[in-house]
Amino acid sequence: MLPTQHWARSFTVNAEDIEHITNLLLEKETPLSTYQLAHVLVEGRLAQEVAALEERYKDARFYNPAESYDVGQKLVFPAMDYATAQVTAVREGANTDYGAFNVIAVQFEDNGHEAREFASALTVEHKLSQADGGSAQASLDQLTPEEIIEQAGDVIVDTLATHLREKSDLIHLAGKWFPIDLILDVNEGHLNLAEAVLDIYGGTPMPTSTILNEMGGLGASHISLQEFSMNYALNDDKRFDEVGPSGEVLWTLTRMEPDGVQRVPELLQYKPIDHDRAMLSEEMLSLEAEIADELSPLDAARNINKGTVTLNYAHRRAGTLPLSWRGMNLFPTAKTTERIWVTLIDAQDDEAFPGWVVREERYVYGLAPLYAKYALPIGAHVVVRRGEEPGQIIIDLDTYKARSEWIPLLQRKGEQFGFETSKRAIGADYDDLMILGIDELEAIDELVATTRKQRQTITAMMKMLIPGIAQLNPQGTAHVKSIYSALNVLRRCPPGPLMATLVANPDFEYVGDNYWKLAD
């Protein structure tokens, strides 16, 4: 078979192709995807190419060193990009290592190739002797549009999409193309009905087809055109928000989305802190990856089946899950929408919770009920896996029967923060350097508000926190994880700026193994 790359590598889209696609959509009155349109172009282009190749390879045979050829015969050389040549002479070979064989002289039809000689009628084994020496013309019948797109589809589809966006009057919506002039009229009454349908169902994201079915449709036109037209109208109305993952269109009412989805919860808001990452040692960079804060500049892990994250105070309190490098690629993506609706499944009992992936801000909203269900502590481990169905995410907490354990408590002591250890019932796996208890949230909130009004730097905050953390350790030192966990109660801060501040400021002294103390 001639390879699809023989012509697909130079695939281009011209004005005639655009006109053909536009006429096709006008004729069918049905929106089509880029893949479907590419299939149409490839099918037509293939017919042209086959006709041209049939003429070029007429009566030609693939070159095979094991076969014999006569003067005047036409050959195709696959190893030379399928160049064609004519046999001009045949003589006996003179190499005893190969036994009896012939040498053919050929003249290539392409002027870019000089006349050359090749072995033929070889009786010894040769790496090219396994090649099919049959008719080149016969192999053309094996090419299909499906095989071409399967092998070179990414290049073809991307090229076509680029040309359609730049040089056509078609609009692209929900993965399909259609002339804007033929879109069905969707009036205010239709939009009000769509709003009422979503309202009745409590704002639960719904596919366009279901919305149309509930509201009685848009007439007798093909359902795909109705869906396209409805999507176009909904997309232009701020009352509606498209929240489906890539390949799926789901609509909800913007006003019914949780506040923590429409805007970043205050606890998660981060004001970037200037720091020099060159100050971070390999040990620190390794610890940064271990903590896996979503704000750390780390590449997301690929080809993973699950990811484990550790909850800091901000995410535990906001009921969110960080989209860190460890688990980001487990969650669905979307090309156009900022928010993606998912179903969160409790691995312990299969209870389902609605969730929202806010990829741009790197968090997942909707886990507060699950955290409360198991009374997760700050520092708890959360394992994330993909569910069996698209848009399903399994949340697996390593829970056990609650037992009394000594953990550090953050307390308010006047206008300062203090620490002490106390027994608490813990029923889930956690990081023992990040776990932190808070009994009086209101008192802590008031003190946090005061420190923010005073615009305290993280240096000042860590000078206040480290002595209290260190007094809980027999060595009188504080681990970076513990400092990070406590600091994030006062201010959202990833480990990078924290560790760079520790290194840069002489008031902090490193004692090894990621432990620090205030300098004497």
C-alpha positions in Angstrom: 0.0 0.0 0.0 1.2 3.5 -0.8 1.6 5.4 2.5 -0.9 8.2 3.3 2.0 10.5 4.1 2.8 10.3 0.4 0.3 13.2 0.0 -1.1 14.0 3.4 2.2 15.5 4.6 1.6 18.4 2.3 -2.2 18.6 2.9 -3.5 22.1 2.2 -6.9 23.8 2.1 -7.7 26.1 -0.7 -10.6 28.4 -1.6 -12.3 25.7 -3.6 -12.3 23.4 -0.6 -13.9 26.1 1.6 -16.5 26.7 -1.0 -17.2 22.9 -1.3 -17.6 22.6 2.5 -19.9 25.6 2.6 -22.1 24.3 -0.2 -22.2 20.9 1.5 -23.4 22.4 4.8 -26.0 24.5 2.9 -27.2 21.4 1.1 -27.4 19.1 4.2 -28.7 21.9 6.5 -26.9 19.9 9.2 -23.9 21.1 11.3 -20.8 18.9 10.9 -17.7 18.4 13.0 -14.2 19.2 11.7 -13.5 15.5 11.6 -16.6 14.9 9.4 -15.6 17.8 7.1 -12.0 16.5 6.9 -13.4 13.1 5.9 -15.3 14.7 3.0 -12.2 16.6 1.8 -10.0 13.5 2.1 -12.5 11.4 0.2 -12.5 13.9 -2.7 -8.8 14.5 -2.6 -8.1 10.7 -2.5 -10.2 10.2 -5.6 -8.1 12.8 -7.4 -4.8 11.4 -6.0 -5.8 7.8 -7.0 -6.5 8.9 -10.5 -3.2 10.7 -10.8 -1.2 7.9 -9.2 -2.9 5.3 -11.4 -1.5 7.2 -14.4 1.9 7.6 -12.8 2.2 3.9 -11.7 0.5 2.4 -14.7 2.1 -1.0 -15.5 4.8 -0.3 -12.8 6.1 -2.8 -10.3 7.7 -2.3 -6.9 11.4 -2.9 -7.0 12.5 -6.1 -5.4 16.2 -7.3 -5.6 15.0 -10.9 -5.8 13.1 -10.4 -9.1 14.3 -10.1 -12.7 13.4 -7.2 -14.9 13.6 -6.4 -18.6 14.7 -3.3 -20.5 11.8 -0.9 -20.8 10.0 -2.1 -17.6 8.8 0.6 -15.2 9.7 0.3 -11.5 8.7 2.0 -8.2 11.3 2.5 -5.4 9.6 2.7 -2.0 12.9 3.4 -0.2 13.3 6.5 -2.4 10.0 8.1 -1.6 8.2 6.0 -4.3 10.2 7.5 -7.1 9.6 5.9 -10.5 12.2 4.8 -13.1 12.5 2.9 -16.3 15.0 0.0 -16.9 17.5 1.1 -19.6 19.9 -1.8 -19.5 20.5 -5.2 -18.0 23.9 -6.9 -17.4 25.4 -9.8 -15.4 26.7 -8.9 -11.9 30.3 -9.6 -11.0 30.5 -10.1 -7.2 31.2 -13.7 -6.1 29.8 -13.0 -2.6 26.3 -12.8 -4.2 26.6 -15.6 -6.6 24.8 -15.2 -10.0 22.7 -12.1 -10.3 22.0 -9.2 -12.7 22.5 -5.5 -12.5 19.9 -3.2 -14.0 20.5 0.4 -15.0 17.5 2.7 -14.5 16.6 6.3 -15.5 14.4 8.1 -13.0 11.5 10.0 -14.3 12.1 12.7 -11.7 15.0 14.9 -12.9 16.1 15.2 -9.2 17.4 11.6 -9.4 20.4 10.6 -11.5 20.7 7.3 -13.4 21.6 4.5 -11.1 22.2 0.8 -11.0 20.5 -1.8 -8.8 20.9 -5.5 -8.3 18.2 -7.9 -9.6 17.6 -11.6 -9.7 19.5 -12.0 -6.4 19.5 -15.5 -5.0 20.9 -14.5 -1.6 18.9 -12.8 1.1 18.7 -9.0 1.0 16.8 -6.6 3.3 14.8 -5.3 0.4 13.9 -8.8 -0.9 10.9 -9.0 1.4 9.3 -6.0 -0.2 6.2 -6.6 -2.2 7.3 -6.7 -5.8 3.8 -6.7 -7.2 1.8 -4.1 -9.2 2.0 -0.6 -7.7 -1.3 0.3 -9.4 -3.1 -2.6 -7.7 -2.1 -1.3 -4.3 -3.9 2.0 -4.8 -7.3 0.3 -4.3 -6.4 -0.4 -0.6 -6.3 3.2 0.4 -9.4 4.5 2.3 -10.3 7.9 3.8 -10.6 6.2 7.2 -7.1 4.8 7.1 -5.7 8.2 5.9 -7.4 10.1 8.7 -6.4 7.5 11.2 -2.7 7.8 10.3 -2.5 11.6 9.5 -5.8 12.8 11.0 -4.3 15.2 13.6 -2.4 17.2 10.9 -5.4 17.2 8.5 -8.0 18.2 11.1 -5.8 20.9 12.6 -5.0 22.3 9.2 -8.7 22.4 8.1 -9.8 23.9 11.4 -7.3 26.7 11.1 -8.4 27.6 7.5 -12.1 27.4 8.5 -11.5 29.9 11.3 -9.5 32.3 9.2 -11.0 32.1 5.8 -14.6 31.1 6.0 -17.9 32.6 7.1 -18.7 29.5 9.1 -19.1 29.6 12.9 -17.7 26.9 15.2 -19.7 25.9 18.2 -19.8 22.8 20.4 -17.3 21.1 18.0 -19.3 21.7 14.8 -19.4 24.1 11.9 -22.4 25.8 10.2 -23.2 29.0 8.2 -24.5 31.6 10.5 -27.1 32.7 7.9 -28.9 29.3 8.2 -29.1 29.1 12.0 -32.6 28.8 13.3 -34.2 31.7 15.0 -34.1 31.4 18.8 -36.1 34.2 20.3 -36.5 35.5 23.8 -39.4 33.2 24.4 -37.3 30.1 23.6 -34.6 31.4 26.0 -37.1 32.0 28.8 -38.4 28.4 28.3 -34.9 27.1 28.5 -34.3 29.0 31.7 -37.5 27.7 33.1 -36.5 24.1 32.3 -33.1 24.5 34.0 -34.8 26.2 36.9 -37.3 23.3 37.4 -34.4 20.9 37.5 -32.6 22.9 40.1 -29.9 24.2 37.8 -28.4 20.7 37.3 -26.4 20.8 34.1 -28.4 19.4 31.2 -27.5 18.5 27.5 -29.0 20.7 24.8 -31.1 17.8 23.5 -32.9 17.4 26.9 -33.6 21.1 27.1 -35.0 21.1 23.6 -37.1 18.1 24.4 -38.5 19.6 27.6 -39.4 22.9 25.8 -40.9 21.4 22.7 -38.1 21.9 20.2 -37.5 24.6 17.6 -39.7 23.2 14.8 -39.3 20.4 12.3 -35.6 21.0 11.4 -33.1 18.3 12.0 -32.3 17.8 15.7 -28.6 18.5 15.1 -29.4 21.9 13.6 -31.8 22.7 16.5 -29.1 21.8 19.0 -26.5 24.0 17.1 -28.9 26.9 16.9 -29.8 26.6 20.6 -26.2 26.3 21.7 -25.4 29.5 19.7 -28.2 31.4 21.4 -27.5 30.1 24.9 -23.8 30.9 24.5 -24.7 34.5 23.8 -26.9 34.9 26.9 -25.2 35.5 30.2 -28.0 33.7 32.1 -26.6 30.4 30.8 -23.2 28.8 31.3 -21.8 25.8 29.3 -20.0 23.5 31.8 -19.5 20.3 30.0 -16.1 18.6 29.5 -14.5 18.4 26.1 -16.8 16.6 23.7 -19.9 17.1 25.8 -22.2 20.2 25.9 -24.0 20.8 29.3 -25.9 23.9 30.2 -26.7 25.4 33.6 -28.0 28.7 35.0 -25.2 31.0 36.0 -27.1 32.3 38.9 -27.5 28.8 40.3 -23.8 28.0 40.3 -22.2 28.1 43.8 -20.5 31.4 44.7 -17.2 29.4 45.2 -17.4 28.5 41.5 -18.2 31.9 40.1 -15.4 33.5 42.1 -12.3 32.2 43.9 -13.0 31.7 47.6 -11.2 34.4 49.7 -9.2 31.7 51.5 -7.7 30.5 48.2 -6.8 33.9 46.8 -3.1 34.3 46.5 -1.2 37.6 46.1 2.1 36.6 44.4 5.2 37.0 46.7 8.4 38.0 44.9 11.1 35.5 45.5 14.2 34.0 43.8 13.6 30.3 43.0 17.4 30.0 42.3 17.7 30.0 46.1 15.9 26.7 46.5 18.1 23.7 46.9 17.4 20.3 45.3 16.2 19.2 48.7 13.8 22.1 48.8 12.5 21.5 45.3 11.9 17.9 46.2 9.9 18.9 49.2 8.0 21.4 47.1 6.9 18.6 44.8 6.0 16.4 47.8 3.7 19.1 49.3 2.1 19.5 45.9 0.6 22.9 46.3 -1.4 23.8 43.2 0.3 27.2 43.1 3.8 25.7 42.7 5.2 25.9 39.2 5.3 22.1 38.5 4.5 20.2 35.4 1.4 18.0 35.7 2.0 14.3 35.9 0.9 12.4 32.8 -0.4 8.9 32.2 -1.6 8.5 35.8 -4.4 6.4 37.3 -4.6 8.2 40.6 -3.2 11.1 42.5 -2.8 11.9 46.2 -3.0 15.4 47.6 -2.7 16.8 51.1 -5.3 19.3 52.4 -4.0 22.6 53.7 -6.1 24.9 55.8 -7.4 27.0 52.9 -8.7 24.0 50.9 -10.1 22.2 54.0 -12.0 25.3 55.1 -13.2 26.2 51.6 -14.3 22.7 50.8 -12.1 22.5 47.8 -9.5 20.2 46.3 -6.2 21.6 44.8 -5.5 20.8 41.2 -1.9 20.1 41.8 0.6 18.4 39.5 -0.2 15.1 41.1 -3.8 14.9 40.0 -4.6 17.7 37.6 -4.7 15.4 34.5 -7.2 13.1 36.2 -9.9 15.8 35.9 -11.7 16.5 32.6 -10.8 19.5 30.4 -12.8 21.8 28.2 -11.8 24.0 25.3 -14.1 26.9 25.8 -15.7 26.8 29.3 -14.0 28.1 32.5 -16.0 25.8 34.8 -16.6 22.1 34.3 -19.3 20.2 36.1 -18.3 16.8 37.5 -19.8 14.1 39.8 -17.7 13.3 42.9 -18.1 9.8 44.1 -17.2 8.7 47.7 -15.2 5.5 47.3 -16.4 4.3 50.7 -20.1 4.1 50.0 -20.6 5.4 46.4 -22.5 8.5 47.6 -22.4 11.2 44.9 -21.8 14.9 45.2 -21.9 17.6 42.6 -18.5 19.1 41.9 -17.0 21.9 39.8 -13.6 22.0 38.2 -12.2 25.5 38.0 -9.1 24.8 36.0 -7.9 28.3 35.5 -7.7 28.9 39.2 -6.6 25.3 39.9 -9.2 24.0 42.3 -12.2 21.7 42.5 -15.2 23.0 44.4 -17.9 20.9 46.2 -16.1 18.7 48.6 -17.2 20.4 51.8 -20.0 17.7 52.5 -17.4 14.9 52.0 -14.9 16.5 54.3 -17.5 17.1 57.0 -18.8 13.5 56.6 -15.5 12.1 57.8 -14.4 15.1 59.9 -11.1 15.4 58.0 -8.3 17.2 59.7 -6.0 19.8 58.1 -3.2 17.7 56.6 -5.5 14.8 55.6 -4.6 12.8 52.5 -7.1 12.6 49.6 -6.7 10.1 46.8 -8.3 10.9 43.5 -9.2 8.5 40.6 -11.2 8.7 37.4 -14.6 7.1 37.6 -16.1 4.6 35.2 -18.2 7.2 33.5 -16.9 10.4 31.8 -17.2 13.3 34.3 -17.1 11.0 37.3 -14.3 11.4 39.9 -13.7 8.9 42.7 -12.6 10.5 46.0 -10.9 7.9 48.1 -10.2 8.8 51.7 -8.1 6.3 53.8 -10.6 6.4 56.7 -10.7 4.2 59.8 -12.4 4.0 63.1 -11.7 7.2 64.8 -9.0 7.0 67.5 -7.7 9.5 70.0 -4.3 11.0 68.9 -2.1 13.9 70.0 -2.0 16.7 67.4 -0.9 20.3 67.5 -3.6 22.9 68.0 -3.4 26.5 66.7 -4.9 28.9 69.3 -5.3 32.6 69.8 -3.3 34.0 72.8 -4.2 37.6 73.1 -3.0 39.3 69.9 -0.6 36.4 69.0 -0.9 32.8 67.7 0.1 30.0 70.0 0.4 26.2 69.8 -0.2 23.3 72.1 -0.7 19.6 71.7 -4.0 18.0 72.6 -5.9 14.7 72.0 -8.4 14.7 69.2 -10.4 11.9 67.5 -8.9 11.3 64.1 -10.4 8.9 61.6 -8.5 9.4 58.4 -4.9 9.1 57.1 -2.9 12.4 57.3 0.6 13.9 57.1 1.9 14.1 60.6 3.9 17.2 59.8 1.0 19.1 58.4 -1.9 18.1 60.6 -3.3 21.0 62.6 -6.3 21.4 64.8 -8.3 24.6 65.4 -11.0 24.7 68.0 -12.1 28.3 68.0 -12.4 29.3 64.4 -14.1 32.6 65.1 -11.2 33.7 67.4 -8.7 32.7 64.8 -10.6 34.4 62.0 -10.6 37.7 64.0 -6.8 37.5 64.6 -6.2 36.6 60.9 -8.2 39.7 59.9 -6.1 41.8 62.2 -2.8 40.5 60.7 -4.1 41.2 57.2 -5.1 44.8 58.1 -1.6 45.3 59.5 -0.3 44.0 56.1 2.2 41.8 57.9 4.9 40.2 55.6 5.3 36.4 55.6 8.7 37.0 57.3 6.9 38.6 60.2 4.3 35.9 60.2 6.9 33.1 60.3 8.8 34.8 63.1 5.6 34.7 65.1 4.7 31.1 64.1 8.1 29.2 64.2 8.8 29.6 68.0 5.3 28.1 68.8 5.8 25.2 66.4 9.4 24.6 67.6 8.3 24.3 71.2 6.2 21.2 70.3 9.4 19.5 69.0 12.0 18.1 71.5 14.7 19.5 69.3 13.2 23.0 69.3 12.9 23.2 65.5 10.1 23.6 63.0 9.8 21.5 59.8 9.0 23.4 56.6 5.8 21.4 56.2 4.6 22.5 59.6 5.5 26.1 58.9 3.7 25.9 55.6 0.6 24.4 57.2 0.3 27.1 59.9 1.2 30.0 57.6 -1.6 29.1 55.3 -4.1 29.7 58.1 -2.9 33.4 58.1 -2.2 33.8 54.4 -2.4 31.7 51.2 1.2 30.9 50.4 2.8 28.1 48.4 6.1 26.5 49.7 8.4 28.1 47.2 8.2 31.7 48.5 8.2 30.4 52.1 11.4 28.5 51.6 13.1 31.2 49.7 12.3 33.7 52.5 13.8 31.3 55.1 17.0 31.1 53.0 17.3 34.8 52.3 16.6 36.1 55.8 19.4 35.7 58.4 16.8 35.7 61.2 16.1 32.0 60.3 18.6 29.3 60.8 18.7 25.9 58.9 19.4 22.9 61.1 19.1 20.2 58.4 16.5 17.8 57.0 14.1 20.7 56.2 14.0 21.8 59.8 14.5 25.5 60.8 14.6 27.7 63.9 14.9 31.4 64.7 18.6 32.4 64.7 20.1 33.0 68.2 
